[in-house]
Amino acid sequence: MSAAGRTAIVAHDAGGAEVLSSHVRRQGLDCLFSLQGPARAVFERKLGPFENLPLEAALAGSARLLCGTSWQSDLELEAIALARRAGLPSAAWLDHWVNYRARFERGGALRLPDEIWVSDDCALALARAELPQVRLRQMENPYFLDIAASLRAEPRLFPALPGRLNVLYVCEPVREHALLRYGDELHFGYTEEQALRYFLNHVAALGAPLGRVLIRPHPSEAAGKYTALAAEFALPLAFSAGDTLSAEVASSDCVVGCSSMAMVIGLIGGKRVVSCIPPGGPPCALPQPEIESLRALLAQ
């Protein structure tokens, strides 16, 4: 197929890569890929082997750009700027509900695509408020469709424990994000280590005996980051062995985190979901009303 039918797919972070890879697979798109960081493994898992091109080559062979957004990288912003210079239409798919303007802002300057794609009414309203100058398109989230199907098919990784909770704890690199973007590890009022320690100190607030807590680091985090912290607690703790998120959600009774997209996956799977942002931090940024707050549970 000629470049006229091709889409350049550009992503770095895992969240955007999950949505984009599901979209490519479901739509059967003809694509050229320029992927970095965790995104590459996400696409390989869903699409199998593919040629990963330098950014300039992927754009030169394509008629349009579709990208994610990243806090760890400027890859997508570079792609948007190059696409604009080349006269290629561009779209970015937002995979969360926070920091919409900051995703496209570096050094006070905005690098905006021609379109921004969102997947629900709340995201549409947020994008309209923060980025009113950009054309918006609402699309059904293909990753959520894939996850719903996966959750129905997943066998349990470990047995249920009658009367006891199997908890999946999903980590987020809050401190690293704050330092990279704002130069202050405590910009958000807490760190990821403080959040995990706050939850483990107050796990009894979940109201049922604990079976186990499976700690799932974020895809961008180094192995062993939380090992010393976990050793502080005489609790049945274990670390993810690299199984898929859908498998770990399906095997759990409750999903706990701060404001992670994985918590929304927990809701899709019908699990109890609790935000454990400690005192000093903001409310959970996720808009789903079913998400409970550990602070609120402790105040009861």
TORMARLUM-884762 format. One record per residue (C-alpha): residue number from 1; residue in one letter; x, y, z. Coordinates in steps of 0.5 Angstrom, whole numbers, m for minus. Layout:
N
[NUM "A" [X Y Z]]
...
END
This chain:
300
[1 "M" [0 0 0]]
[2 "S" [2 7 m2]]
[3 "A" [4 12 4]]
[4 "A" [m3 15 2]]
[5 "G" [m6 9 6]]
[6 "R" [m1 9 12]]
[7 "T" [m1 12 19]]
[8 "A" [5 13 23]]
[9 "I" [4 11 30]]
[10 "V" [9 14 35]]
[11 "A" [9 12 43]]
[12 "H" [13 12 49]]
[13 "D" [9 11 55]]
[14 "A" [5 4 56]]
[15 "G" [m2 8 57]]
[16 "G" [m2 11 50]]
[17 "A" [1 5 47]]
[18 "E" [m4 0 50]]
[19 "V" [m10 4 47]]
[20 "L" [m6 5 40]]
[21 "S" [m4 m2 39]]
[22 "S" [m11 m4 41]]
[23 "H" [m14 1 36]]
[24 "V" [m9 m1 30]]
[25 "R" [m11 m9 31]]
[26 "R" [m18 m8 31]]
[27 "Q" [m18 m3 25]]
[28 "G" [m13 m7 21]]
[29 "L" [m9 m1 20]]
[30 "D" [m3 0 15]]
[31 "C" [2 3 20]]
[32 "L" [9 5 20]]
[33 "F" [12 5 27]]
[34 "S" [17 9 31]]
[35 "L" [16 7 39]]
[36 "Q" [21 8 45]]
[37 "G" [21 6 52]]
[38 "P" [15 1 55]]
[39 "A" [11 2 48]]
[40 "R" [15 m2 44]]
[41 "A" [14 m8 49]]
[42 "V" [6 m7 49]]
[43 "F" [6 m7 41]]
[44 "E" [10 m13 41]]
[45 "R" [5 m17 46]]
[46 "K" [m1 m15 42]]
[47 "L" [2 m15 34]]
[48 "G" [8 m19 34]]
[49 "P" [14 m18 31]]
[50 "F" [14 m11 27]]
[51 "E" [20 m6 24]]
[52 "N" [21 m1 29]]
[53 "L" [23 6 25]]
[54 "P" [27 12 26]]
[55 "L" [22 18 27]]
[56 "E" [23 21 21]]
[57 "A" [23 15 17]]
[58 "A" [16 13 20]]
[59 "L" [13 20 18]]
[60 "A" [16 20 11]]
[61 "G" [13 14 9]]
[62 "S" [6 16 12]]
[63 "A" [0 20 10]]
[64 "R" [m2 22 18]]
[65 "L" [1 21 25]]
[66 "L" [m3 18 31]]
[67 "C" [1 18 37]]
[68 "G" [0 18 45]]
[69 "T" [3 22 50]]
[70 "S" [8 21 55]]
[71 "W" [11 24 61]]
[72 "Q" [18 21 61]]
[73 "S" [19 23 54]]
[74 "D" [19 28 48]]
[75 "L" [18 23 43]]
[76 "E" [11 25 41]]
[77 "L" [12 32 42]]
[78 "E" [17 32 37]]
[79 "A" [13 28 32]]
[80 "I" [7 33 32]]
[81 "A" [12 38 31]]
[82 "L" [15 34 25]]
[83 "A" [9 32 22]]
[84 "R" [6 40 22]]
[85 "R" [13 42 18]]
[86 "A" [11 36 13]]
[87 "G" [4 38 12]]
[88 "L" [1 31 15]]
[89 "P" [m5 31 19]]
[90 "S" [m4 29 27]]
[91 "A" [m8 26 32]]
[92 "A" [m6 25 39]]
[93 "W" [m10 20 44]]
[94 "L" [m11 22 51]]
[95 "D" [m11 15 55]]
[96 "H" [m12 18 62]]
[97 "W" [m16 24 66]]
[98 "V" [m10 28 68]]
[99 "N" [m5 34 66]]
[100 "Y" [m8 35 59]]
[101 "R" [m5 41 58]]
[102 "A" [2 39 61]]
[103 "R" [2 33 56]]
[104 "F" [3 38 50]]
[105 "E" [7 44 54]]
[106 "R" [15 44 55]]
[107 "G" [18 50 57]]
[108 "G" [12 54 57]]
[109 "A" [11 53 49]]
[110 "L" [5 48 47]]
[111 "R" [6 43 41]]
[112 "L" [m1 41 39]]
[113 "P" [m4 36 34]]
[114 "D" [m9 38 29]]
[115 "E" [m14 33 33]]
[116 "I" [m14 30 40]]
[117 "W" [m18 24 41]]
[118 "V" [m21 22 48]]
[119 "S" [m26 16 50]]
[120 "D" [m31 19 55]]
[121 "D" [m35 25 56]]
[122 "C" [m31 27 62]]
[123 "A" [m25 27 58]]
[124 "L" [m28 31 53]]
[125 "A" [m30 36 58]]
[126 "L" [m23 36 61]]
[127 "A" [m20 37 54]]
[128 "R" [m25 42 52]]
[129 "A" [m23 46 58]]
[130 "E" [m16 46 58]]
[131 "L" [m15 46 50]]
[132 "P" [m20 49 47]]
[133 "Q" [m16 51 41]]
[134 "V" [m16 44 39]]
[135 "R" [m21 40 35]]
[136 "L" [m23 34 39]]
[137 "R" [m26 27 37]]
[138 "Q" [m29 22 42]]
[139 "M" [m28 15 40]]
[140 "E" [m30 8 44]]
[141 "N" [m23 6 48]]
[142 "P" [m21 0 44]]
[143 "Y" [m16 m2 50]]
[144 "F" [m22 m3 55]]
[145 "L" [m26 m7 50]]
[146 "D" [m20 m12 49]]
[147 "I" [m19 m12 57]]
[148 "A" [m26 m13 58]]
[149 "A" [m26 m19 54]]
[150 "S" [m19 m21 57]]
[151 "L" [m22 m21 64]]
[152 "R" [m28 m26 62]]
[153 "A" [m23 m31 59]]
[154 "E" [m17 m30 65]]
[155 "P" [m16 m36 69]]
[156 "R" [m14 m35 76]]
[157 "L" [m6 m34 77]]
[158 "F" [m7 m36 85]]
[159 "P" [m13 m39 89]]
[160 "A" [m18 m35 92]]
[161 "L" [m18 m35 100]]
[162 "P" [m25 m36 103]]
[163 "G" [m26 m30 107]]
[164 "R" [m20 m27 106]]
[165 "L" [m18 m21 101]]
[166 "N" [m13 m22 95]]
[167 "V" [m11 m15 94]]
[168 "L" [m7 m12 87]]
[169 "Y" [m3 m6 89]]
[170 "V" [m1 m2 82]]
[171 "C" [5 3 83]]
[172 "E" [6 10 80]]
[173 "P" [12 13 79]]
[174 "V" [9 20 83]]
[175 "R" [16 22 85]]
[176 "E" [19 21 79]]
[177 "H" [14 25 75]]
[178 "A" [14 31 80]]
[179 "L" [21 31 79]]
[180 "L" [22 31 72]]
[181 "R" [16 36 70]]
[182 "Y" [16 41 76]]
[183 "G" [23 40 79]]
[184 "D" [20 38 86]]
[185 "E" [19 31 88]]
[186 "L" [14 33 93]]
[187 "H" [10 37 88]]
[188 "F" [4 33 88]]
[189 "G" [4 33 96]]
[190 "Y" [7 25 97]]
[191 "T" [11 20 93]]
[192 "E" [10 13 91]]
[193 "E" [13 10 97]]
[194 "Q" [9 14 102]]
[195 "A" [3 12 98]]
[196 "L" [5 5 99]]
[197 "R" [7 5 106]]
[198 "Y" [1 9 108]]
[199 "F" [m4 3 105]]
[200 "L" [0 m2 108]]
[201 "N" [0 1 115]]
[202 "H" [m8 2 114]]
[203 "V" [m9 m5 110]]
[204 "A" [m14 m7 116]]
[205 "A" [m19 m1 113]]
[206 "L" [m21 m5 108]]
[207 "G" [m25 m9 113]]
[208 "A" [m23 m16 112]]
[209 "P" [m17 m21 113]]
[210 "L" [m12 m20 108]]
[211 "G" [m10 m26 104]]
[212 "R" [m4 m23 100]]
[213 "V" [m2 m17 97]]
[214 "L" [1 m17 90]]
[215 "I" [5 m11 88]]
[216 "R" [5 m9 81]]
[217 "P" [11 m4 79]]
[218 "H" [9 1 74]]
[219 "P" [12 m1 67]]
[220 "S" [17 5 67]]
[221 "E" [20 3 74]]
[222 "A" [26 m1 76]]
[223 "A" [26 m8 79]]
[224 "G" [27 m8 86]]
[225 "K" [25 m1 87]]
[226 "Y" [20 m3 93]]
[227 "T" [23 m9 96]]
[228 "A" [26 m5 102]]
[229 "L" [20 m2 103]]
[230 "A" [16 m9 103]]
[231 "A" [21 m12 108]]
[232 "E" [19 m7 113]]
[233 "F" [12 m10 114]]
[234 "A" [10 m17 117]]
[235 "L" [5 m18 111]]
[236 "P" [3 m23 106]]
[237 "L" [7 m19 100]]
[238 "A" [9 m21 94]]
[239 "F" [11 m18 87]]
[240 "S" [9 m19 80]]
[241 "A" [12 m24 76]]
[242 "G" [11 m21 70]]
[243 "D" [4 m23 68]]
[244 "T" [m1 m19 64]]
[245 "L" [m5 m14 68]]
[246 "S" [m12 m17 66]]
[247 "A" [m9 m24 69]]
[248 "E" [m7 m20 76]]
[249 "V" [m14 m16 76]]
[250 "A" [m18 m23 75]]
[251 "S" [m14 m26 80]]
[252 "S" [m16 m21 85]]
[253 "D" [m21 m18 90]]
[254 "C" [m19 m11 90]]
[255 "V" [m15 m6 86]]
[256 "V" [m11 m1 90]]
[257 "G" [m7 5 88]]
[258 "C" [m7 12 87]]
[259 "S" [m10 15 81]]
[260 "S" [m7 9 76]]
[261 "M" [m11 7 70]]
[262 "A" [m10 0 72]]
[263 "M" [m15 2 78]]
[264 "V" [m20 3 72]]
[265 "I" [m19 m4 69]]
[266 "G" [m21 m6 76]]
[267 "L" [m27 m3 75]]
[268 "I" [m28 m6 69]]
[269 "G" [m27 m13 72]]
[270 "G" [m32 m12 77]]
[271 "K" [m27 m11 83]]
[272 "R" [m27 m7 89]]
[273 "V" [m22 m1 88]]
[274 "V" [m19 4 93]]
[275 "S" [m15 10 92]]
[276 "C" [m9 10 98]]
[277 "I" [m7 17 96]]
[278 "P" [m4 19 103]]
[279 "P" [m6 26 107]]
[280 "G" [m2 32 104]]
[281 "G" [m4 29 97]]
[282 "P" [m10 31 92]]
[283 "P" [m16 27 92]]
[284 "C" [m16 22 87]]
[285 "A" [m16 25 79]]
[286 "L" [m20 19 77]]
[287 "P" [m27 21 75]]
[288 "Q" [m30 14 77]]
[289 "P" [m35 15 83]]
[290 "E" [m34 8 85]]
[291 "I" [m27 9 87]]
[292 "E" [m27 9 94]]
[293 "S" [m22 13 98]]
[294 "L" [m17 10 104]]
[295 "R" [m17 17 107]]
[296 "A" [m25 16 108]]
[297 "L" [m25 9 110]]
[298 "L" [m20 11 116]]
[299 "A" [m25 17 118]]
[300 "Q" [m31 13 119]]
END
